[in-house]
Amino acid sequence: MENIDGVLLVDKAPDMTSHDVVAVARRTLDQKKIGHCGTLDPMATGLLILTLGKGTKIQDLLMAEDKEYIGSVKLGEVTTTQDRQGEVTKTQHVAEFTEGQIKEVMEKFTGDFYQTPPMVSAIKKDGVPLYKLARQGKEVKRDPRLVHVYDYDLCGVSLPEFGFRVVCSKGFYVRTYAHEIGVELGCGAHLSALRRTKSGKFLADGAISFDELKNGSRESVAARALSLADVSRLRGA
């Protein structure tokens, strides 16, 4: 059976890892050579790009492209993971912030700025992912990374939560973005929901669902894959 070469766009469901999606794709397509571009946390949904066969050769290229996310931030609670899956370590009063006050803080996180990666991340220290060290209760020094926010929107305020859209560079941590907005507002915050809607020229709209990936036949799933020529045309390369 020949390998399928190309890219498969998957709409990841919540409560699973990106690796879980790859494992299911390998079973459905009966193919070992499958990678993914840009890890999505278990709680996050949306676009996960799988590279198939020879498509793995352009994985780094696809990972380097800008991303778009929509999500929500909960004010007043700081967690160990900077998102709702962590333990709450601090609770603070949330003032009656206006949309203008929240946008004023969001505006500070535009253009180029530095982010310190969270301990719960896949970055490795001496070959060990930080999240594994975090599970052991360890914290190590992380070097700040230069990131870029190209565009953002405040998408409704219903305190203590507000919605947002952000277009950002590779290596941007949306959890840290939510956490730092909370720091600036003086009440603390964490990321309460997240969905990746776009990566480069690829959209979550129209991507194959996880259920279709898991329960579909090899032929039906393979038919949804983009060939390397399709990818090149779509990217304008």
N, C-alpha and C positions, 0 to 999 in steps of 0.2 A: 504494500500500500504506500503510495507516494505521499510525501509531506506536503502540507498546504503552506504556501509561501504568501505572506502579506500581513495584513493588519485586521484585527477584529475589534470593533467598538462594543463594549459591554456597559450596560447600565447597572452598576453594582448595587445590590440590595444592602440594607443595614445589617449590623450584627454578624459580619463576616470580615475576614481579612482579605487583602488583595491576593495573598498566596492561596487562599481557599478558592478564589475565582480561577486562578491559573490551574489548580489541581483538577477542578471540574472540567475545564476546557481540555486538558490533556486526556481525561477519560472519554469525553464526548467525541473528540476528534481523533482519538487513538494516536496521539502524537506527543512526543516528549519535548521537542524543541519549541517551547513557548515561553515568552517573557512578558513583563508588563512595564508600562511607562508611568512612573510616579505613583508611589504608594498612597492609597486612601485609608484612613483610619477606619476601624470596624464600625463606628457609629455613622460614618459618612456614606452618602449614596452618590450616584452619578457616574460620570464618564471615567472608565478605566480602559486604556488602550492596551490590547494584547498584541504582541508581535509574534508572528507564526513563521517557523522555518527560517528562510533567508531574511525575513522581515526583522529578525533579531539583530541584524547588522546595522539597522538604522535606529535602533532603540535609543541610543544616546542622543541622536539628532532630534527625535520626537520628544524626548524628555526635557530637552532644553527650551522648548517653546513656552510661550506665556499661557497662563491658566485663568479661567474665570470661575468664580464660586458665588453661590448665594447661601445665606445661612442666617442664624440668629444668635444674639448675644444675650445672656442673662446677667443683669447687674446685681450687685450685692452679695455675690458668693464667689470666693476663690477656691479652686480645687487643686488637687495634687497633680493633675494631668492637664490643666488649663481647659478641660472640656467637661461635659456632664458625666463622663464615665469615671471620673476620679472622685476621691473623697473630699468633702467640703472641709477646708482648713480654716476658713475665716468667713464670718457673716457680718455685713455692714449695712447701715441704713442707706436707702436709695432716695435721693432728693427728687423733687418733681422736675426732672430735667426736661427742657423743651427740645424740639427737633433741632433748633438752631444751636443749642449748647452741645448736643451730641455731634452734629456735623462739624462744629468748630474743632472738636477733638479729632474726629476722623480726618480732617484736613491736615492735621499735623503728620499723619502717616500716609503721605503721598510723595511721589518722586522717589529719590534714593534715600535710604536710611539703613541703619544696622539693626538686625534682630539677633538675639541670643537664642539658639535652638533650645527647645525644652528638653528636660531629661528623658521624657517619654518620647523618644524619636529613634529612627533607624540608623542614625549616624553612629559610626563605630569609634570606640576608644581602645587602642591596642587590640584591635580585631574583635572586640565585643560590642554589640549594639547597646546604645545607651539605655534603651528600655529594659534590657536585662539587668543592668546595674541598678536601675531605679527600683526594680522589683526586689532587689536585695537591700534596699534602703540606702544605697550609696548615691552620692552626688559628686560629679567631677566637673572641673572647669571646662566650659565650652567657649570656643572663640566666636565672637559676633560675626555675622555674615551680612554682606551688603545685599540688600534686596530692593525691589522697585515696585511701587504701586502706580499703575498707569491711569486707573479710573476707579471710581467707587460711587455707590448710591446708598442713601439711607432709605430703607424700604419699609417704612411704617414703624411707629413707636407705640407700644402697649406695655408700659412699665410694669414689672421690672425688666421687660425684654424689648429688643428692637431688632428689625431685620436689616440685612445689608446685601449688597452685591459688590464684589471686588475683582479687579483684573490685575494680576500680579505676575512677577517673574518666577522663574524656576527657583526652588529652594525657599519659597515663602511659607511660613508657618501660620496658618489662619488661626490656630489655637492661641498662638503667642500674640497675634494681632488683637484678638478679643481680650486677652488678659491685659495687654498694655493699654488698651482703651479704658479698661476698668481702673487701672492705676492712675491714668490722667484725669479721669472723672472723680477719683478720690473715694470710690465705693467698692472697688474690686469688681471682677466679672469673669465669666468663663463662656466658652463656646457651647451653645446648647443644641445647635443643628447645623449641618453642613452638606452641601451638594455641589459637586463639580459639574458645571454646565458646559464647559468648553476647554479645549486644550489645542493650541495652535489653530488650525482650520477645522478641527474635528469637534462635533457637537454631541451632547448627550441625547438630544432629540433624534429619534430614529435608531439609536443603538439597540442591540439585542438585549432583552431582559435576562436576568440571571436564571429565571425559570425556563425560558426558551433555551438557554445555553445548557442547562442541566438535563432537561427532558427531551430536547430535540434530537433528531438523528444526525449522524455525521454529515450527511448530504445537505440537510436543511441548514445546519449551522455554517458549514463551509460556504454555502451559497451567499451568506451574509458578509463574508470576508471581503475586504478590499484588496485587490492585487497591488503589487509594488508599483505598477504603472498607474493605477488609480490614485495611489497615495502621492506619487510624484506630480500628477496633474492637479490634484486637490491643493497641494502645497505651493503650486506655481513654480516648482523646481525645474 
